[in-house]
Amino acid sequence: MPSIAALSPTTTSTSTSTSANSTSPARSTSRHGLFFALLGAFALLTQPVLAVTAQPRSQPHNEAPASPLLLHRQTPELVDQQSDLAIFNYSSNYNYAGCYNDTNMLNGSTGAHALDIVILGTGFLTAPMCLEWCAHNGTALLGRPYKFAGLEYSRECYCGDNLNSLVRKLDDSACNTYCDGDNTTACGGANKLSLYNITASALHSGAGPRIYFPGGGQAGAVLVVAGGLAALFGVL
C-alpha cells in the first residue's frame, strides 16, 4: 500500500512525512496501551473464576471414634471416602439393618427407589439427622415413626413404610461413602442404602411432634438447613 507521503503533493511531502512519522509512535503507544489495559481487565475478571474452578474438592479427615462396627474403605466412586467408617447404631427409634441396594436403576424396576420419601442434605446430612426426621415426621402422619429409614450416597435420606421387593442385602462394606456432615460415619453408597428399621418400642410409642425444615417435605423435597442447625441433631 502506498504511504501517506506518496499520496501527498510534492511541496508538502517533507512536512507530511515528518508529521506521520512523529504521530505514528504515539498512535502505536496508545493502541498498545489500550490493548494491555483490556487484557489486564480481562485477566482480573477471569482470575477468580479460574481459581475457583481449579480448587480441588476436599473434606476434613478426622479420626473415626471407636465403634464395634467399622467399614473398610473401597475404591472411591465420585464421593470422597476415608479408611474406616463407623456404622451409626445408637438411635432409640431405629436399629441398623444392613447395607442394601437401591432399586431405581435395576432391571425390572419401574424407576422407584427402595423407599419412597426422600430429603436431600447436601453438605450437612448425618445419620442421626436422617433418623430423627423419619421418626418425628412419621409420627406426625402415622402416630409412629416410619418403619424404615435409609441413607444413600452421603447426602440422601429416605423414609417409608414399604420397602421395595427388589432390594437385596449386601456386605456392609458396599455402603462405603461417608456422610456429608460427618466423615467418620457411613451414609450408604452409590445406589446403596445404609438401612435402618424401626424398634419395637418406637413402633408402639411414637417419637414426638413433627419437625419442619426449610424446604423439607415429602417425596422429592430438598432440605435446606443453615450450618448451625446440625448441632440440634448431634445424638438421638
Long-range contacts (C-beta under 8 A, 24 or more apart in sequence): 59-183, 60-183, 61-183, 62-183, 62-184, 63-184, 64-184, 64-185, 65-184, 69-96, 69-172, 71-172, 71-173, 71-175, 71-176, 71-186, 72-173, 73-176, 74-173, 74-174, 74-176, 77-176, 77-177, 77-189, 77-190, 78-190, 79-153, 79-154, 79-177, 79-178, 79-190, 80-177, 80-178, 80-183, 81-176, 81-177, 81-178, 82-178, 82-183, 82-184, 85-176, 85-178, 85-184, 85-185, 85-186, 86-184, 86-185, 86-186, 87-172, 87-185, 87-186, 87-194, 88-126, 88-127, 88-128, 88-131, 88-185, 88-186, 90-128, 90-235, 90-236, 91-128, 91-131, 91-135, 91-196, 91-199, 91-236, 92-199, 92-201, 92-202, 92-236, 93-131, 93-134, 93-135, 93-145, 93-198, 93-199, 93-202, 93-207, 93-236, 94-131, 94-134, 94-135, 94-145, 94-149, 94-196, 94-197, 94-198, 94-199, 94-202, 95-196, 95-197, 95-198, 95-199, 96-194, 96-195, 96-196, 97-195, 97-196, 97-197, 98-169, 98-170, 98-172, 98-195, 99-169, 99-170, 99-171, 99-172, 99-173, 99-174, 99-175, 99-188, 99-189, 99-192, 99-193, 99-194, 99-195, 100-150, 100-167, 100-168, 100-169, 100-170, 100-192, 100-193, 100-195, 101-166, 101-167, 101-168, 101-170, 101-191, 101-192, 101-193, 102-152, 102-167, 102-191, 102-192, 102-193, 103-164, 103-166, 103-167, 104-191, 105-191, 106-166, 108-166, 109-164, 109-166, 112-164, 113-158, 113-164, 114-150, 114-158, 114-163, 114-164, 114-166, 114-167, 114-193, 114-195, 115-148, 115-149, 115-150, 115-158, 115-159, 115-160, 115-162, 115-163, 115-164, 115-193, 116-158, 116-160, 116-162, 116-219, 117-146, 117-158, 117-159, 117-160, 117-218, 117-219, 118-156, 118-157, 118-158, 118-159, 118-219, 118-220, 118-221, 119-156, 119-157, 119-213, 119-216, 119-217, 119-221, 119-222, 119-223, 120-155, 120-156, 120-157, 120-221, 120-222, 120-223, 121-155, 121-156, 121-157, 121-180, 121-181, 121-223, 121-225, 122-155, 122-180, 123-155, 123-180, 123-181, 124-180, 124-181, 124-225, 124-227, 124-229, 124-230, 125-151, 125-154, 125-155, 125-156, 125-157, 125-179, 125-180, 125-181, 125-187, 125-223, 126-179, 126-181, 126-182, 126-185, 126-187, 126-230, 126-233, 127-151, 127-179, 127-182, 127-185, 127-186, 127-187, 127-194, 128-233, 128-234, 128-235, 128-236, 129-157, 129-181, 129-230, 129-233, 130-157, 130-187, 131-196, 131-236, 132-211, 132-233, 132-236, 133-157, 133-159, 133-211, 133-213, 133-216, 133-223, 134-159, 135-202, 135-207, 135-208, 135-236, 136-207, 136-208, 136-209, 136-210, 136-211, 137-210, 137-211, 138-207, 139-206, 139-207, 139-208, 139-209, 139-210, 140-209, 140-210, 141-210, 143-206, 144-198, 144-202, 144-203, 144-204, 144-205, 144-206, 144-207, 145-198, 145-202, 145-203, 145-206, 145-207, 146-198, 147-197, 147-198, 147-203, 148-195, 148-196, 148-197, 148-198, 149-195, 149-196, 150-188, 150-193, 150-194, 150-195, 150-196, 151-179, 151-186, 151-187, 151-188, 151-193, 151-194, 152-187, 152-188, 152-189, 152-191, 152-192, 152-193, 152-194, 153-177, 153-187, 153-188, 153-189, 153-190, 153-191, 153-192, 154-178, 154-179, 154-180, 154-187, 154-188, 155-179, 155-180, 155-187, 156-188, 157-223, 158-193, 163-195, 167-193, 167-195, 181-230
